Amino acid sequence: MPDVTLPSGLRLSYTDQGGVIDPPVVLLPGPTDSWRSYQPVLDRLPSEIHAVSFSQRGHGDSDKPRSGYRVEDFAGDVVPLLDALGIERAVLAGHSGSCLVARRVALDHPERVAALLLEASPATLRNDSQLVDFVQQIAEMEDPISRDFARSFITDTSSADIGADLVSVLVAETLKVPARVWRGTFAGLIEYDDVAQLVQVQAPTLLIWGDADALISQDVQDQLVDLIPDADLLVYRDVGHTPRWEDPTRFASDLAGFVSRAANGQH
């Protein structure tokens, strides 16, 4: 896969496919995931959709600096990435914790964000009790990360119904994330809170959420719809925390439709 070097010197791994529709969609994988976590969707997108999926700093085959894993740090890489790829405006799609990254970019650089797609988005994870417990659990975690731990993290936070081949790919990519990146990323999530700013989001926003999500509740989605000025919610029935893995065909169709509407100036 190609990579791109930002002005900071950081090298990010990415994939780029499709063509004619502008703006493109830029896919931000959730914590510990690489660009490959969007492969089931990329395989199903219409060829006219221009899609870029990249591994954020510390993830996949991207560079892994010693520090810099706050939400603001991840968000700070996005506009330089767009610049390096010659993308003026993009639809940003995030999952779980990376929804906070996408939102941060939309707040700081509204002129660069045509629309937002937020999959299984929290409102805030600041002092979230489950996440605080998890941060404490991984505080002493050392390299190499256990394959069993990586597998359980993927299946326990998503669904046991994910295909074995996809799980194998996801585990292999998760094992590329050093322990210090796990610690820095999740510590950053429990410190971040943009809820009071969400009323300032200018981008049309589509929330996608599965009603079997054990981590993010319907109340949270309703809160986000109320807070973000131009937000709609799509509910996937009997789907857990990662709709794009459990129903990639529907997700790809919904994503393509949303990107097409953004290209036509429709909400």
C-alpha positions, 0 to 999 in steps of 0.5 A: 500500500502507498504511504504519504509523508506529512510536513511534520515528517509523519508517514501515514499508510493509506489506500485510495480508490474510485473516482469521479464523485467530488468530494471524496470520503476519507475513512478514519478507523477507530482506535487500534484499527488500521485502514484495512478495517474498512476493506469490507466497505471498500470492496462494495463501494460503487466505482464512482465513489472516491474513497481514501482510508488511512491508518492513523498515527501509531496504527497499522503500517503508519509511523508510531511516534513515542507520543502524540495520541490525544484526539487533538493529535490525531485530528491535527494530521487530517488536514495535512493529509488532505493537503498532501493528497490534493483534497480540498474538501472531504466527507469524513467518516469515523468509527467509535473513538475516531468520531471524536477526531472527525468532529474535531476536524469539522470544528477546527476546519469547517471549510475542509469538511463537506459532511460527517458520517459517524458510526457508533459515535459516543457523545463524550468518553470523558471519565466514562467508567467502562473506559476508565476501567479499561485504561487501568487494565492496560496500564501495565500492558507490555509488548508484544500484545497477546493475540488472544487479547487482541482477538477478544478486544475485537469480538467483545466490542463488536460482534461474535458474528464477524467472519473468521477471515475478517477477524484474522485480518483485524487481529493481525492489524491490531497486533501492529499497535504498540502497548504505549499507543494503546495507553496513549490513545485510550487515555486521550479519549477519557480526557476529551469532551467537545459536547459543548461545541457540537452546536457549532458543527456546520457539516451535514452529519449522518449517524449510523448506529446498531441497536445491539451496540453494548457500548453506545446507547440509543440515548447517546445517539438521540443526544447527538441528533439534538446537539448537532444542527444538521444531523440524522440517525440511521438505526441498524436493527440487530447490529452491534458496535461496528455496523460496517463489519456486520452489514457491509453491503448496507453500510457501503450503500448508505455511505455511497448515498450520503457522499452522493448527496454531499456532492450534490449539495443535498442533506 
